[in-house]
């Protein structure tokens, strides 16, 4: 067993160390040894700043994720969603430069049928993606309206005859819904 040695500390510092040590370690010696090992192993001085701590980094990451989510929501609303097909068209099936050919420019003097086909495909993919996004948005909206309608349906027990379902909706509201659905079908 190693002998103990006394070290003098100010009373407040000693109490703070004892509280810290009891919380995380079995003995005060283990706590002090772990701290010393940390500074020696990481080759840092206890007086130098380690930069931003975990909380500030977490808050920064949360802010960035919130900003990214806002950008994605904006893209969904405006119907600009890149898909795998669009990315493949842009990067894999782009017109390739032939040997001795001038650089491919968007505004070239000569008509290049290969480049024209490529851009037509990209435009078609964008149109299809926009239609797909609009259809998904309409589907979400229709589902929400249908669920709202289902929530207005109530089960009514009848003392005479069969029980039934009853729609708890104003006549004007029902007529508006009916007209809206008929317009969408046309």
C-alpha atoms as a printed R data frame, in Angstrom:
    type eleno elety resid chain resno       x      y       z
1   ATOM     1    CA   UNK     A     1   0.000  0.000   0.000
2   ATOM     2    CA   UNK     A     2   1.304  3.406  -0.969
3   ATOM     3    CA   UNK     A     3   1.712  5.947   1.806
4   ATOM     4    CA   UNK     A     4  -0.462  9.057   1.885
5   ATOM     5    CA   UNK     A     5   0.864 12.610   1.896
6   ATOM     6    CA   UNK     A     6  -0.884 15.759   3.008
7   ATOM     7    CA   UNK     A     7  -1.412 18.672   0.641
8   ATOM     8    CA   UNK     A     8  -2.800 21.988   1.817
9   ATOM     9    CA   UNK     A     9  -5.741 23.542  -0.041
10  ATOM    10    CA   UNK     A    10  -8.033 26.428   0.744
11  ATOM    11    CA   UNK     A    11 -11.171 25.261   2.541
12  ATOM    12    CA   UNK     A    12 -13.632 26.242  -0.253
13  ATOM    13    CA   UNK     A    13 -11.503 24.575  -2.932
14  ATOM    14    CA   UNK     A    14 -11.140 21.397  -0.852
15  ATOM    15    CA   UNK     A    15 -14.914 21.167  -0.269
16  ATOM    16    CA   UNK     A    16 -15.635 21.729  -3.965
17  ATOM    17    CA   UNK     A    17 -13.103 19.025  -4.905
18  ATOM    18    CA   UNK     A    18 -14.544 16.579  -2.343
19  ATOM    19    CA   UNK     A    19 -18.083 17.118  -3.689
20  ATOM    20    CA   UNK     A    20 -16.894 16.592  -7.266
21  ATOM    21    CA   UNK     A    21 -14.803 13.569  -6.313
22  ATOM    22    CA   UNK     A    22 -17.612 11.819  -4.427
23  ATOM    23    CA   UNK     A    23 -19.986 12.304  -7.348
24  ATOM    24    CA   UNK     A    24 -17.766 10.718 -10.010
25  ATOM    25    CA   UNK     A    25 -15.100  8.607  -8.294
26  ATOM    26    CA   UNK     A    26 -14.655  6.159  -5.426
27  ATOM    27    CA   UNK     A    27 -11.710  7.981  -3.836
28  ATOM    28    CA   UNK     A    28 -10.214 11.460  -3.908
29  ATOM    29    CA   UNK     A    29  -6.920  9.972  -5.082
30  ATOM    30    CA   UNK     A    30  -8.629  8.359  -8.091
31  ATOM    31    CA   UNK     A    31 -10.277 11.686  -8.984
32  ATOM    32    CA   UNK     A    32  -7.042 13.654  -8.830
33  ATOM    33    CA   UNK     A    33  -5.103 10.967 -10.733
34  ATOM    34    CA   UNK     A    34  -7.751 10.908 -13.510
35  ATOM    35    CA   UNK     A    35  -7.544 14.685 -13.881
36  ATOM    36    CA   UNK     A    36  -3.754 14.629 -14.070
37  ATOM    37    CA   UNK     A    37  -3.841 11.779 -16.606
38  ATOM    38    CA   UNK     A    38  -6.312 13.740 -18.739
39  ATOM    39    CA   UNK     A    39  -4.038 16.789 -18.996
40  ATOM    40    CA   UNK     A    40  -0.869 14.765 -19.530
41  ATOM    41    CA   UNK     A    41  -2.416 12.384 -22.103
42  ATOM    42    CA   UNK     A    42  -4.017 15.203 -24.152
43  ATOM    43    CA   UNK     A    43  -0.942 17.420 -23.820
44  ATOM    44    CA   UNK     A    44  -2.915 20.469 -22.796
45  ATOM    45    CA   UNK     A    45  -2.517 22.988 -20.035
46  ATOM    46    CA   UNK     A    46  -5.355 23.440 -17.521
47  ATOM    47    CA   UNK     A    47  -5.059 27.188 -18.113
48  ATOM    48    CA   UNK     A    48  -5.790 27.116 -21.861
49  ATOM    49    CA   UNK     A    49  -9.320 27.226 -23.281
50  ATOM    50    CA   UNK     A    50 -10.636 24.176 -25.109
51  ATOM    51    CA   UNK     A    51 -12.885 26.257 -27.356
52  ATOM    52    CA   UNK     A    52 -16.638 25.785 -27.626
53  ATOM    53    CA   UNK     A    53 -18.129 23.272 -25.254
54  ATOM    54    CA   UNK     A    54 -20.654 20.555 -26.015
55  ATOM    55    CA   UNK     A    55 -23.690 22.732 -25.300
56  ATOM    56    CA   UNK     A    56 -22.681 25.528 -27.659
57  ATOM    57    CA   UNK     A    57 -21.879 23.011 -30.394
58  ATOM    58    CA   UNK     A    58 -25.245 21.292 -29.823
59  ATOM    59    CA   UNK     A    59 -27.071 24.615 -30.065
60  ATOM    60    CA   UNK     A    60 -25.191 25.477 -33.250
61  ATOM    61    CA   UNK     A    61 -26.072 22.101 -34.800
62  ATOM    62    CA   UNK     A    62 -29.736 22.517 -33.806
63  ATOM    63    CA   UNK     A    63 -29.857 25.940 -35.446
64  ATOM    64    CA   UNK     A    64 -28.336 24.538 -38.630
65  ATOM    65    CA   UNK     A    65 -30.812 21.640 -38.687
66  ATOM    66    CA   UNK     A    66 -33.694 24.087 -38.181
67  ATOM    67    CA   UNK     A    67 -32.425 26.195 -41.071
68  ATOM    68    CA   UNK     A    68 -32.040 23.088 -43.237
69  ATOM    69    CA   UNK     A    69 -35.583 21.965 -42.368
70  ATOM    70    CA   UNK     A    70 -36.923 25.398 -43.310
71  ATOM    71    CA   UNK     A    71 -35.123 25.237 -46.650
72  ATOM    72    CA   UNK     A    72 -36.506 21.747 -47.343
73  ATOM    73    CA   UNK     A    73 -40.062 22.844 -46.452
74  ATOM    74    CA   UNK     A    74 -39.692 25.791 -48.803
75  ATOM    75    CA   UNK     A    75 -38.481 23.449 -51.547
76  ATOM    76    CA   UNK     A    76 -41.481 21.156 -50.993
77  ATOM    77    CA   UNK     A    77 -43.940 24.055 -51.166
78  ATOM    78    CA   UNK     A    78 -42.423 25.363 -54.377
79  ATOM    79    CA   UNK     A    79 -42.231 21.940 -55.984
80  ATOM    80    CA   UNK     A    80 -38.465 21.840 -56.373
81  ATOM    81    CA   UNK     A    81 -37.406 18.406 -55.215
82  ATOM    82    CA   UNK     A    82 -34.317 16.851 -56.750
83  ATOM    83    CA   UNK     A    83 -34.743 13.166 -57.355
84  ATOM    84    CA   UNK     A    84 -32.368 10.375 -58.117
85  ATOM    85    CA   UNK     A    85 -33.504 10.430 -61.747
86  ATOM    86    CA   UNK     A    86 -32.799 14.137 -62.087
87  ATOM    87    CA   UNK     A    87 -29.376 13.811 -60.501
88  ATOM    88    CA   UNK     A    88 -28.519 10.880 -62.766
89  ATOM    89    CA   UNK     A    89 -29.579 12.901 -65.776
90  ATOM    90    CA   UNK     A    90 -27.478 15.834 -64.656
91  ATOM    91    CA   UNK     A    91 -24.310 13.937 -63.798
92  ATOM    92    CA   UNK     A    92 -24.232 10.544 -65.507
93  ATOM    93    CA   UNK     A    93 -25.934 11.129 -68.826
94  ATOM    94    CA   UNK     A    94 -24.556 14.542 -69.590
95  ATOM    95    CA   UNK     A    95 -23.189 15.077 -73.084
96  ATOM    96    CA   UNK     A    96 -19.569 13.998 -73.126
97  ATOM    97    CA   UNK     A    97 -16.839 16.073 -74.586
98  ATOM    98    CA   UNK     A    98 -15.250 14.516 -77.662
99  ATOM    99    CA   UNK     A    99 -11.568 14.834 -78.452
100 ATOM   100    CA   UNK     A   100 -10.758 18.060 -80.218
101 ATOM   101    CA   UNK     A   101 -14.214 19.446 -79.475
102 ATOM   102    CA   UNK     A   102 -14.633 22.915 -78.050
103 ATOM   103    CA   UNK     A   103 -15.863 23.118 -74.445
104 ATOM   104    CA   UNK     A   104 -19.570 22.474 -73.970
105 ATOM   105    CA   UNK     A   105 -21.306 25.761 -73.283
106 ATOM   106    CA   UNK     A   106 -24.924 26.395 -72.425
107 ATOM   107    CA   UNK     A   107 -25.114 29.110 -75.031
108 ATOM   108    CA   UNK     A   108 -23.169 27.692 -77.958
109 ATOM   109    CA   UNK     A   109 -23.114 29.009 -81.459
110 ATOM   110    CA   UNK     A   110 -23.691 25.611 -83.059
111 ATOM   111    CA   UNK     A   111 -26.632 23.354 -82.374
112 ATOM   112    CA   UNK     A   112 -25.582 20.121 -80.718
113 ATOM   113    CA   UNK     A   113 -28.367 17.514 -81.002
114 ATOM   114    CA   UNK     A   114 -26.883 15.455 -78.161
115 ATOM   115    CA   UNK     A   115 -26.870 18.474 -75.834
116 ATOM   116    CA   UNK     A   116 -30.410 19.399 -76.915
117 ATOM   117    CA   UNK     A   117 -31.646 15.872 -76.134
118 ATOM   118    CA   UNK     A   118 -29.977 16.036 -72.742
119 ATOM   119    CA   UNK     A   119 -31.611 19.340 -71.821
120 ATOM   120    CA   UNK     A   120 -34.983 18.140 -73.108
121 ATOM   121    CA   UNK     A   121 -34.701 15.102 -70.839
122 ATOM   122    CA   UNK     A   122 -33.792 17.329 -67.887
123 ATOM   123    CA   UNK     A   123 -36.732 19.620 -68.603
124 ATOM   124    CA   UNK     A   124 -39.076 16.633 -68.890
125 ATOM   125    CA   UNK     A   125 -37.753 15.238 -65.606
126 ATOM   126    CA   UNK     A   126 -38.320 18.598 -63.917
127 ATOM   127    CA   UNK     A   127 -41.877 18.798 -65.249
128 ATOM   128    CA   UNK     A   128 -42.610 15.238 -64.107
129 ATOM   129    CA   UNK     A   129 -41.106 15.931 -60.684
130 ATOM   130    CA   UNK     A   130 -43.154 19.120 -60.301
131 ATOM   131    CA   UNK     A   131 -46.331 17.225 -61.233
132 ATOM   132    CA   UNK     A   132 -45.396 14.458 -58.790
133 ATOM   133    CA   UNK     A   133 -44.821 16.985 -56.005
134 ATOM   134    CA   UNK     A   134 -48.133 18.705 -56.731
135 ATOM   135    CA   UNK     A   135 -49.955 15.357 -56.728
136 ATOM   136    CA   UNK     A   136 -48.398 14.420 -53.391
137 ATOM   137    CA   UNK     A   137 -49.406 17.787 -51.932
138 ATOM   138    CA   UNK     A   138 -52.968 17.368 -53.242
139 ATOM   139    CA   UNK     A   139 -53.110 13.827 -51.858
140 ATOM   140    CA   UNK     A   140 -52.007 15.040 -48.411
141 ATOM   141    CA   UNK     A   141 -54.611 17.797 -48.546
142 ATOM   142    CA   UNK     A   142 -57.376 15.383 -49.628
143 ATOM   143    CA   UNK     A   143 -56.439 12.935 -46.881
144 ATOM   144    CA   UNK     A   144 -56.571 15.712 -44.284
145 ATOM   145    CA   UNK     A   145 -59.998 16.806 -45.549
146 ATOM   146    CA   UNK     A   146 -61.230 13.183 -45.547
147 ATOM   147    CA   UNK     A   147 -60.027 12.655 -41.982
148 ATOM   148    CA   UNK     A   148 -61.757 15.889 -40.948
149 ATOM   149    CA   UNK     A   149 -64.935 14.579 -42.592
150 ATOM   150    CA   UNK     A   150 -64.618 11.212 -40.839
151 ATOM   151    CA   UNK     A   151 -64.207 13.009 -37.521
152 ATOM   152    CA   UNK     A   152 -67.625 14.587 -38.091
153 ATOM   153    CA   UNK     A   153 -69.279 11.176 -38.446
154 ATOM   154    CA   UNK     A   154 -70.903  9.915 -35.250
155 ATOM   155    CA   UNK     A   155 -72.315  6.543 -34.296
156 ATOM   156    CA   UNK     A   156 -75.930  6.847 -33.188
157 ATOM   157    CA   UNK     A   157 -77.615  3.986 -31.341
158 ATOM   158    CA   UNK     A   158 -81.272  3.644 -32.067
159 ATOM   159    CA   UNK     A   159 -83.724  2.204 -29.601
160 ATOM   160    CA   UNK     A   160 -85.879  1.148 -32.554
161 ATOM   161    CA   UNK     A   161 -84.287 -0.532 -35.549
162 ATOM   162    CA   UNK     A   162 -80.636 -0.535 -36.575
163 ATOM   163    CA   UNK     A   163 -77.945  1.781 -35.247
164 ATOM   164    CA   UNK     A   164 -76.598  4.232 -37.816
165 ATOM   165    CA   UNK     A   165 -73.851  6.681 -38.667
166 ATOM   166    CA   UNK     A   166 -74.722 10.369 -38.670
167 ATOM   167    CA   UNK     A   167 -72.796 13.207 -40.330
168 ATOM   168    CA   UNK     A   168 -72.605 16.232 -38.038
169 ATOM   169    CA   UNK     A   169 -72.076 18.956 -40.666
170 ATOM   170    CA   UNK     A   170 -73.936 22.058 -41.794
171 ATOM   171    CA   UNK     A   171 -75.752 21.735 -45.108
172 ATOM   172    CA   UNK     A   172 -73.815 24.658 -46.648
173 ATOM   173    CA   UNK     A   173 -70.506 23.065 -45.675
174 ATOM   174    CA   UNK     A   174 -71.613 19.742 -47.199
175 ATOM   175    CA   UNK     A   175 -72.646 21.449 -50.444
176 ATOM   176    CA   UNK     A   176 -69.282 23.269 -50.691
177 ATOM   177    CA   UNK     A   177 -67.438 19.995 -50.218
178 ATOM   178    CA   UNK     A   178 -69.593 18.288 -52.833
179 ATOM   179    CA   UNK     A   179 -68.993 21.073 -55.402
180 ATOM   180    CA   UNK     A   180 -65.233 21.046 -54.707
181 ATOM   181    CA   UNK     A   181 -65.007 17.267 -55.268
182 ATOM   182    CA   UNK     A   182 -67.057 17.483 -58.468
183 ATOM   183    CA   UNK     A   183 -64.741 20.206 -59.821
184 ATOM   184    CA   UNK     A   184 -61.666 18.095 -59.062
185 ATOM   185    CA   UNK     A   185 -63.145 15.140 -60.971
186 ATOM   186    CA   UNK     A   186 -63.614 17.201 -64.145
